Amino acid sequence: MTSAVRTRPPVITGVKACLLLVGTSWTCTGLAAELTDVAPVRGASVRLAYDGELTSGALEEEGERISGRQVLRHDLLWRAEVSPARGLAVNVGLEHSPSLTFSYPDARPMIFEPTTGAGTYRFSRSGPDVSVKASGVSGVWLGAALLPYSEAYERQQQATWRIDVGLRPGSPQRNLWTAKNGKRGPAPGGTALRLATAFSKDLGTGNPYMGFAYLREGSVTVDLEDEEGIVHGNAVELRPASTLEATGGVEIVAWQDSSNGRRVAVDLSLTGGYRTWQDVGSGLLLPNVLDGSRGIPVTSGEVVYARTGLGADVHFSSELWTRTGLWAGWETPSRPEHVYSVTTTTDTFTVGWFLTIEGRAPFGALFGASSQEPPAEPQG
């Protein structure tokens, strides 16, 4: 996550989980084939994706550096998609975060400033490092996709267009804002709706693509409990950030053997996005905050971000392939908690890496019967 946390791209089209300030959102970052790919007609595909992400920077108050800031996370996505008919697919995906850590090296303790009536880090010295850890299931996505036209169905089609909608049920009992039994989950907490669309064109050696995704995070009511079991606030309503993102790029085919579906391609991409303000729990996005703010929702500022990525796509056959890549990003400085005059620094950057393995086959190949897939129509 940048400004903390994704997301890389969800379970619906992309592989990357773009780590938002506080939660995971699957965005449209990914390779061209992933954005508009679909399971075979009357067939299925299974995808396992790993994403890693590191945000590194600092926090400052009135121009004075008061702490380092790092967010490191590892995410896994399992997704299965079935296409019962041409142009239609349904999918289910499980997001899991084995490790998510917010670290604040040399964090200063916050003290109460009587003249302003607020907390400040400016008059204290660096103390021990502070870290907050979370892990577990981020959520289950249920999705459906429409392909109004696709080059995979008819050879005379000039492009491929995919439309996605996905729903992730909320997790009010286990999320980033509450540490039940001393364990904090990685989920934003509320129910989420995701709408996405993507276009791609197969030109043979260079395949351009473009995708748009909107993630709407719903509000959630939680008890703000820390790792020591202290409940700072009961039934507090929070609203995690929503995001709007656009991705464009080109996949350059370096080598291919059409007779057996083998191919090697390089992918270049550029992503821009906007993350809204959000109401979250205090003490996660800033270290050593005053106890008085831990029981109320605090507002985090909005952010504009950009990323650039380089990926590789290796098809071992038409049924099995892998994708891997790296990306780097930057976002505008923001205020993590509105009750304190602290902002992220301009030198904050994020780097990410991902690996995806995917297999697909028609039901006929899976169960020993003919799939009866309609043949592609000849060019007119």
N, C-alpha and C positions, 0 to 999 in steps of 0.2 A: 504494500500500500504506500502510496505516496503520502504525503502529509499524513501520511501514514498509510493506509492500506488500500490495484487491481487492482481489478480487476479483471495482471491479466487479466484469452481471452476468454456466454455461458454454455451451458449444457445444450444450448439450442443450436448455435452455429460455430462459434469461435472456440479456441482452445485456451486463450490467454485469460487469466484472472487478473483483472485490473484491481489493484489494491487501493481502495479508497481510504479516506482519512480514518475511517473506523470500521469498515466492513468490506465484504467481498462482493464484487459485481462482475459477472462474466460479461465482457464487452466484445466488440467486433474485431479486436486485434487478432491477427492470425494470417495464415497463408491463403492465397487465392482459392485453392481447392477447398479449404475448410469453410470458407464463408458461404459458398453456394453448393457445396457437396451435399449429396443425399443418398440414403440407402437404396439399393437396387429395388426396382419395382417388384412387389411380392417377394421381398427379401429383407435382410437386416444388416446392420453394421454395429460394431462394438468398438468403443474408443476408450483408451486409458491415457490420460494426460497428466504430466507433472509440470508445475510452474514454481519457480523460485524468484524471489524479489528482495532487493536490499535498497532501502532509502537511507541516505547518510547526509547529515547536515548539523545544524545547531539551532538553539533557541536564543533570542536576544530580547532585552528589555531596555527601551529607550537607547538603542544603539550599543548596549553593553552585552557581550556574550555571557550567558548565565549557565549554560549547560550544552553538552553535546546531545545529539539526537539520532538514533538509528532504529529502523524498523526492519526486521528480517522475518520472512515467512516462507514456508514451503506448503504447497497446495497440491492435492490430487483430485482429479475428476474422473469418475466412471460414468460413461454414457452409452446407452443402447437406443438405437433408432430402428423403427420398422416402417416400411412403405407399403401399405396395403393396396395402393392403386397409383397409377401415374399422376404425378403432380401433388401427391399428398404424403405426409410422413408424420408420425407421432414419436415422441422420444421421452425418456426419463433419465435423469442424471443425478448423481450423488456427489456433492462437494465435501471434501474432507481436508482439514488443515492439521497435519501432524505436529506442526510447530509454528507459533506466531509469537514474536518477542518484541516488545517496545523497550529500548534501552536508552538511558540518559547518563552517559559518562560524566564524571565530575559534577554531578548535579548539586546545586546549592540548595540549602533548606530555605523554605519560604517563611518570612516573618510578617507580623502584622504591623502596618505603618499607621500610627495614630493620626497623623496629620491628613492623610487621605482616606482613612477608614477602609483600606484595602490591603491585600497581601502584596509583597514585593520580594524579589530575590536580590536586589541591588546592594543591600547592606549586610549580606552574609558571604561566607567564603565557601569555596568548593568543598563538597563532602564526598562520601562514598557513592559509587555508581548505583543507580536505581534501575530496576527492570521489572516489567510486568509480563507474565507469560499466559498464553491461551492456547488451547488445542481442542480438537474434536470435530464433529460434523457441523459444517456451515449451513447445510440445508439440502433438501431434495427438490429438484426442478422437474416440473411436468410441462411438456411443451408440444406444440404442433407446428407444422410448416406447410406452406403452399409454394409450389413452383409453377407460376402461370405459363412459363415457357423455359425450356432447357435444351442445351445442345446435346445433352445425354439422351434425350428422348427422340429428337428429330434433327437430322443432319442439316436441314435448311434453316433451322433457327439461328439467328444472328448473335444471340447472347443467352446467358442464363440469369434468371431472376428468382431469388428466394425470399420469402416473407416468413417471419417467425413470431410466435407469441409464446411466452412462458410464464409460469406461476410457481413461486416458491413459498410454501406455508411458513408462518412465523414460528419463532422459538423463544417465547417470553421467559421460559424457565432457565435456559442456558444460552448465554450470549456474552458479548464483550463487556456489558455493563454490570453484570452480577456474577459473583464468584460463589455459587452454591457449593457447600461442603469444601470450600477452599479451592475449587476448580473453575476457571473462567473459560467460556466457550468463545469461538471465533466469529459467530454469526452476528449480524446487525440486530436481529431480534424480531423485526416486523415482517409482515407478509410483503412480498415483492412481486411486481409485474414487470415483465420485460418485453419490449417490442423492438424488432430489428428487421432490416431488409438489406439485401446485398445483390450486387450485379457483377458478373464476370464475363469475359470474352476470350475464347480460345482462338488465338491467332497463329498457333503452331509453335513459334519460337519465343514469342512474347505475349503473355496473357495478363492484360490489365484487369483490375477489379476495384470496387468501391463498396463500402458498407456503412450503415448508420445504425446506431443502437440507442435506445432510451430505457433506462432502468429507474423505475419508480419504487422507492422504498416507503413502506407504510409505517405509521407510528406504532409504538409498542409501550405497554405499561409494565414496569419492572420494579422490584425492590432492589435498591442500590446497596448491595452487600459486598464487603471486601474479603480478601483472603483470610483474614483473622476471624471472620464470622460476624463482624460488626455491621449492623444494618443502619446505614446513614439516612435512608429515606424509603418510605413505603409508598407503593402504588404511584410511582413517578412516571409521567408520560414523556417519552423520548421520541425523536423523529430523526432517524439516520438520513444521510445525504442521498439524493438522487443524482443521476448523471446522464449527460447527453454526449454522444461521441461519434466521430466520423473517422473512417480509415480509408486510405487509398494506397494503391501500390501496383507493382507489376511483378509477375512471376516469369523468370527467364529460363527457358528450357535449355539445359546444356547438352543433354544426350537423351535419346529415347529409342526404344525398340517397340514399335506399335504391334508387332505380331504377338507379343506376350505381355504387354502392358508395363514393361519396365521403363523407368524414367528417372532422371536426375535433374532437378531444377533449383535455381537460386531465387529467393524472394526479397524484394526491397519494399519497405512500407513506411508510411508517415501517418501518424494519428494525432488528432486534436480533440480536446474535450472540455466540458464544463461540469464542475461538481457544485451542487447547491450548498447553501449554509445548512447546518444541522444542529439539532438539540440533542446533547449526549450527556453521559455521566462524567463528573469531574474526577481528576486524578489519574486518568489513563493517558491523555495527550499532553499532560504536564506532570512533572515530578513534584513530590513533597508539597502538595497544595494544602491550604488551610482546611481544617475539618468542617468549617462553616459552609464551604461550597460543595462538599461531598454529598449532601442530601438534596440538592436542587439540580434541575437541568441547566447546563451551560451551553451557549451557542458557539459553534465553530464557524469560521468565515468561509465564504465561497472561494473557489479556486478555478483557474484556467490552466490546462496542462497540455504538453506536447510530447510525443515520443517518436523515435525513429528506430526501425528494426531491420535486421538481416537474418534470413532464415534459409534453410535447406530442406528440400522435399525429395525423398528417395522412395520410389515405387519398386518393390521387389517383384511384384506381379500386379495384375488388376485386382487382386483380392487382399493384398497386404502391403502396407507402406508405413513409413515413419517420417516424422517432421521434427526438426530441431532448430533452435535459433537463439539469438540474443537481441536485446533492445535496450535503449537508454532514454531517459526522459527527464523533464524539468517542469516545475510548476511555479506559479506565482506565490510569493510569500502570503501567509495567512495567519490569523489569530486563532490559536487552538481553543481558548476559552475566553469568552468575552469579559468575564469578571476580573481578568488579570491582563495587564498591559504588556503581554509577551507575544512575539511573533516568530514564525520560522524565518530562517535566514535565506538570502538570495542565492547562496552557494549550495543549497540543498539539491541533490540529484538522486535519481533512481536508476538502477540497472536491474534487468530481469533476464531470465533464461527459461527455456521450456523444451520439453521432449514429449512427443505424442506418438503412440502406436495405435494403428487402426486396422481392423480387418472387416471384410464385408463379403456377403455371398447371397444369392437368391435362395429361397426356401427349398427349391428343387435340389440344389447342391447340398443343402444341410440335411434334408430328409430323404434323399434318394428318389425324388420325383421331378418331373418337368415343372419349371416355374411358369411356363406359358406366358412369358413376357412378350408383349406386342413388339414386333420388329420396328426398327427405326424406319421412318418413311423416306423414300428416295427423294433426291432433289428434283424439283420441278423445272 
